[in-house]
């Protein structure tokens, strides 16, 4: 089965020896993604950091041939419980419609001390729900029986 690696241009990729994402078959695995801006900077607030993580993740998914609607699992790491609401708000905006399996962990620290959030995701190409299958859709009569 072919393996396709995706780079985001992070300076850490060649140093550590990892890819932003790897696609094998219909499965896409996006590595832990920190809120690094193109200039190497980092926003100070959790909401903007989470938005930046998701922007990098979305770009990797698109390059791999996937979309946010095909995300089946997320893992979010935060450095303090006080940022839960801001980070979860962004999570919901990005993938709330498809409701992936999700884990949120409070970690003692992340790779860069400025980061308060890091996110990784898995997607399965072809798994986006149809409108009728969306988690928030009302059950069909057959499901009620």
ROLUM-857490 format. One line per 8 residues: number of its first residue (from 1); for each residue x, y, z of C-alpha. Coordinates in Angstrom, 1 decimal, padded with zeros to 4 digits. Example, Ala and Ser with C-alpha at 12.3 -4.5 7.8 and 13.67 -1.06 7.14 Angstrom:
% residues 2
1 = 012.3 -004.5 007.8 | 013.7 -001.1 007.1
This chain:
% residues 145
1 = 000.0 000.0 000.0 | 001.5 003.4 -000.9 | 002.6 005.7 001.8 | 002.5 009.5 001.2 | 004.2 011.9 003.6 | 003.2 015.6 003.9 | 005.4 018.4 005.2 | 004.2 021.7 006.6
9 = 007.7 023.2 006.4 | 008.2 023.1 010.1 | 011.9 023.4 011.0 | 011.4 020.5 013.4 | 010.5 018.0 010.7 | 014.0 017.2 009.4 | 015.6 017.6 012.9 | 013.2 015.2 014.7
17 = 012.5 013.0 011.6 | 008.7 013.3 011.3 | 006.1 014.4 008.8 | 003.2 016.7 009.5 | 000.9 014.0 008.1 | 001.1 010.5 006.6 | -001.5 009.0 004.3 | -001.6 005.2 003.9
25 = -004.5 004.1 001.8 | -007.6 006.0 002.9 | -006.2 006.8 006.4 | -004.5 010.1 007.2 | -002.7 010.7 010.4 | -001.7 014.3 011.3 | 001.1 014.7 013.9 | 000.8 016.8 017.0
33 = 000.4 020.3 015.7 | 001.5 023.4 017.6 | 000.3 027.0 017.0 | 003.4 028.1 015.0 | 002.9 031.1 012.8 | 004.6 031.4 009.5 | 007.2 033.8 011.0 | 007.9 031.4 013.8
41 = 005.9 033.4 016.3 | 003.0 032.3 018.5 | -000.2 034.0 019.6 | -000.6 034.4 023.3 | -004.2 033.4 023.8 | -005.6 029.9 023.6 | -008.4 030.6 021.1 | -006.0 032.0 018.5
49 = -003.5 029.2 019.2 | -006.2 026.6 018.6 | -007.3 028.3 015.4 | -003.7 028.3 014.1 | -003.3 024.6 015.0 | -006.5 023.8 013.0 | -005.3 025.9 010.0 | -002.1 023.9 009.8
57 = -004.1 020.6 010.2 | -006.6 021.6 007.6 | -003.8 022.3 005.1 | -002.2 019.0 005.7 | -005.5 017.1 005.3 | -006.2 018.9 002.1 | -002.8 018.0 000.7 | -003.4 014.4 001.7
65 = -006.8 014.4 -000.1 | -009.0 014.6 003.0 | -011.1 017.2 004.7 | -012.2 018.3 008.2 | -015.5 016.4 007.5 | -013.5 013.2 007.4 | -011.8 013.6 010.8 | -012.6 010.5 012.9
73 = -010.4 011.2 016.0 | -008.8 014.2 017.7 | -006.3 014.4 020.5 | -005.9 017.8 022.1 | -003.3 018.6 024.7 | -003.5 021.8 026.8 | -001.3 023.1 029.6 | -004.0 024.3 031.9
81 = -007.7 023.6 032.5 | -008.5 027.3 032.2 | -008.2 027.1 028.4 | -010.7 024.3 027.9 | -013.6 026.6 026.9 | -011.6 028.5 024.3 | -010.0 025.4 022.8 | -013.2 023.4 022.8
89 = -015.1 026.3 021.1 | -012.6 026.1 018.2 | -012.8 022.3 018.1 | -016.5 022.5 017.8 | -016.3 025.0 015.0 | -013.9 022.8 013.1 | -015.2 019.3 013.5 | -018.3 019.6 015.7
97 = -020.6 018.7 012.8 | -018.9 015.2 012.4 | -018.4 014.6 016.1 | -015.1 012.6 016.0 | -013.9 010.5 018.9 | -012.0 013.1 020.9 | -009.6 013.2 023.8 | -008.5 016.3 025.8
105 = -005.5 015.9 028.0 | -003.9 018.4 030.4 | -000.1 018.1 030.0 | 002.6 019.5 032.2 | 004.1 021.3 029.2 | 004.4 021.2 025.4 | 007.4 021.4 023.1 | 007.5 025.3 023.2
113 = 006.7 027.0 026.5 | 004.6 029.6 024.7 | 002.2 026.9 023.6 | -000.9 026.2 025.6 | -002.4 023.8 023.0 | -001.3 021.1 020.6 | -003.7 019.1 018.4 | -003.4 015.9 016.4
121 = -006.0 014.2 014.2 | -006.8 011.1 012.3 | -009.0 011.1 009.2 | -010.5 008.4 006.9 | -011.0 009.5 003.4 | -014.6 008.8 002.2 | -016.0 008.9 005.8 | -017.7 012.3 005.7
129 = -021.3 011.9 006.7 | -024.1 012.6 004.3 | -026.5 015.3 005.5 | -029.0 012.7 006.6 | -026.2 010.8 008.5 | -024.9 013.9 010.3 | -024.8 013.3 014.1 | -027.2 016.2 014.8
137 = -029.8 015.0 012.3 | -033.1 013.7 013.8 | -033.4 009.9 013.7 | -035.2 008.4 010.8 | -038.5 006.5 011.5 | -036.5 003.2 011.1 | -034.1 004.3 013.8 | -037.0 005.1 016.2
145 = -038.5 001.5 015.9
